[in-house]
Amino acid sequence: MASGDSILSPAAAAAAQPVRYCTMFPTIALFQKDDDIAAFTIPTGTILSIVGPARDTRFMVVEISMQRFQVFRADLSDRCIAHT
């Protein structure tokens, strides 16, 4: 099995709890609508859920308050902590 393959069935994966993080520092996120991209700051203490990888491997797609954004992978590991 490749390192990125899931060992869960699709139904079990859908039922699994999302991976969530809490920002420890203000963190930059990108929002794209049509052909426009906007950057903004996610405040300290914000809870975000990982949706999955973005097309650009430097980013992860996250969800905050039912909206999806892109966050640098490095910022998730350097500026956020796991949230249960």
Secondary structure, 3 states (H helix, E strand, C coil): CCCCCCCCCHHHHHHCCCCEEEECCCEEEEEEECCEEEEEEECCCCEEEEEEECCCCCEEEEEECCEEEEEEHHHHHHHEEEEC
